[in-house]
């Protein structure tokens, strides 16, 4: 299968467990590609599809414009194509998925639309669909203490929906943080301590899931 638009990072061994990375509303920027590279260094075959197909934003108005232009149905097809590519490239039967903000929505959706192929989901400051009855994944969530884009009510609703569906779910809230606290290029939001803790928790979760 031809590689879809996106960024692929491979461990030095050339093989590893499959991990799909879904970018935030800025697009497939250096930060998201850096996440893939770091994951590859820990042994994962990581692929991040480009849901904007080359477009990037660095400001909130610019990102809002890109989201408004995004065809949701096409984006879901792009994610499905990325899943198929990653499964083929890695030779693995299932994938884990990490989604950031906008990407969290698509990560959660994928776990319900392709339940047999998704065994683990990590979301950073993002929520999504409310029905997880078909899902088979385990879930890990990282959320900000103060988040104008993802209110506490939405986070609580997601956690409740996962538990109602019988899915294992562990959510963490990071004190003193806001949206994008994991992304070092968002200098006003980045929280190094919280980002490191979230990264360590993510690797531990992925190792044992």
C-alpha positions in Angstrom: 0.0 0.0 0.0 1.3 3.5 -0.9 2.0 5.7 2.1 -0.7 8.3 2.6 0.2 11.9 3.2 1.9 11.9 6.5 5.1 11.3 8.5 6.5 7.8 9.2 9.1 7.2 11.9 10.7 3.7 12.2 12.9 2.3 15.0 16.5 1.5 14.3 15.6 -2.2 14.3 13.2 -1.6 11.4 10.2 -3.0 13.2 8.1 -2.5 16.3 4.6 -2.2 17.6 2.3 0.0 15.6 1.3 3.5 16.8 -0.9 6.0 15.0 -0.5 9.7 15.9 -3.2 12.1 15.1 -2.3 15.8 15.1 -4.0 18.8 16.7 -5.7 21.5 14.8 -2.4 23.2 13.9 -1.8 20.4 11.4 1.1 18.0 10.9 3.8 20.3 12.3 7.3 19.7 13.6 5.9 19.0 17.1 3.7 16.1 16.0 6.5 14.7 13.8 8.8 15.1 16.8 6.4 12.9 18.8 6.6 10.3 16.1 10.4 10.4 16.2 10.5 10.1 20.0 8.1 7.1 19.8 10.2 5.4 17.2 13.2 5.8 19.5 11.4 3.9 22.1 10.6 1.0 19.7 7.3 2.0 17.9 6.5 2.2 14.2 4.8 5.6 14.4 2.8 7.2 11.6 1.0 10.5 11.6 -1.4 11.1 8.7 -1.7 14.7 7.4 -5.4 15.4 7.7 -4.9 18.9 6.2 -2.7 17.7 3.3 0.1 20.2 3.6 -1.7 23.1 5.3 -0.5 24.4 8.6 -1.5 27.0 11.1 0.4 28.8 13.9 -2.3 31.0 15.2 -5.7 30.2 16.8 -7.7 32.0 14.0 -5.6 30.2 11.4 -6.3 26.8 13.1 -10.0 27.6 13.4 -10.1 28.3 9.7 -8.5 25.0 8.9 -10.9 23.1 11.1 -13.8 24.9 9.5 -12.5 23.9 6.1 -12.0 20.3 7.1 -14.3 17.7 5.6 -15.0 15.4 8.6 -16.0 12.4 6.5 -12.9 12.7 4.4 -10.8 13.1 7.5 -12.2 9.9 8.9 -11.4 8.1 5.6 -7.9 9.5 5.8 -7.5 8.1 9.3 -8.9 4.7 8.2 -6.4 4.7 5.3 -3.6 5.6 7.7 -4.6 2.7 9.9 -4.6 0.3 7.0 -1.1 1.5 5.9 0.3 1.3 9.4 -1.0 -2.3 9.9 0.6 -3.3 6.6 3.9 -1.5 7.2 4.3 -2.8 10.7 3.0 -6.3 10.2 1.1 -5.9 13.5 -2.5 -7.1 13.9 -3.6 -4.0 16.0 -2.5 -0.4 16.7 -2.4 2.0 19.5 -3.6 5.5 18.8 -2.5 8.9 20.3 -4.6 11.9 19.5 -4.0 15.5 20.4 -6.9 17.9 20.8 -8.6 17.7 17.3 -6.8 14.4 16.8 -8.3 13.0 20.1 -11.7 13.2 18.5 -10.6 11.1 15.5 -8.7 8.7 17.8 -11.8 8.0 19.9 -13.9 7.7 16.8 -11.5 5.2 15.3 -11.7 3.0 18.4 -15.4 2.6 17.7 -15.3 2.3 13.9 -12.4 -0.2 13.8 -12.6 -1.9 17.2 -10.8 -5.0 16.2 -7.8 -3.1 15.0 -7.4 -0.6 17.9 -6.2 -1.9 21.3 -5.2 1.3 23.0 -6.1 5.0 22.9 -4.3 7.9 24.4 -6.0 11.3 24.3 -4.4 14.7 25.1 -7.0 17.4 26.0 -9.6 16.2 23.7 -12.9 14.3 23.9 -15.2 12.7 21.3 -18.1 10.3 20.5 -20.4 9.2 23.4 -21.1 5.6 22.4 -18.3 3.2 23.0 -20.3 0.0 23.1 -18.4 -1.5 20.2 -14.9 -0.5 21.4 -12.4 -3.0 22.7 -9.6 -0.6 23.6 -8.1 0.6 26.8 -8.0 4.4 27.3 -5.7 6.9 28.8 -6.5 10.6 29.0 -4.4 13.6 29.8 -6.3 16.8 30.6 -5.6 20.4 31.7 -6.8 21.8 34.9 -8.1 25.0 33.2 -9.2 24.4 29.5 -11.4 26.8 27.6 -11.5 24.4 24.7 -12.3 21.2 26.6 -14.5 21.9 29.7 -14.6 19.6 32.7 -18.1 18.5 31.8 -17.0 17.1 28.5 -14.1 15.2 30.1 -16.4 13.8 32.8 -18.9 12.8 30.1 -16.3 10.9 28.2 -15.0 9.1 31.2 -18.5 8.1 32.2 -19.3 6.9 28.6 -16.2 4.7 28.6 -16.9 3.2 32.0 -20.6 2.6 31.0 -19.3 0.7 28.1 -17.1 -1.4 30.4 -13.8 -0.1 28.9 -10.7 0.4 31.1 -10.1 4.1 31.3 -7.5 6.1 33.3 -7.8 9.9 33.2 -5.3 12.4 34.7 -5.7 16.1 35.2 -2.5 18.2 35.5 -2.6 21.1 38.0 -1.7 24.5 36.7 -2.0 23.6 33.1 -4.1 24.7 30.1 -4.8 23.4 26.6 -1.7 22.4 24.6 0.4 22.0 27.8 2.3 19.1 26.1 3.3 21.0 23.0 6.7 22.9 23.4 6.1 25.1 20.4 3.0 26.6 22.2 5.3 28.6 24.5 2.6 30.3 26.6 0.9 26.9 27.3 3.7 24.4 27.5 4.4 23.0 30.9 7.6 21.0 31.0 6.9 19.1 34.2 3.4 18.1 33.2 4.5 17.2 29.7 7.2 14.9 31.0 4.9 13.2 33.4 2.2 12.7 30.7 4.9 11.3 28.4 6.1 8.8 31.1 2.6 7.7 31.9 1.9 7.3 28.2 4.9 5.0 27.6 4.1 3.0 30.6 0.4 2.6 29.5 1.5 1.6 26.0 4.0 -0.9 27.3 1.5 -2.8 29.3 -1.6 -2.5 27.0 
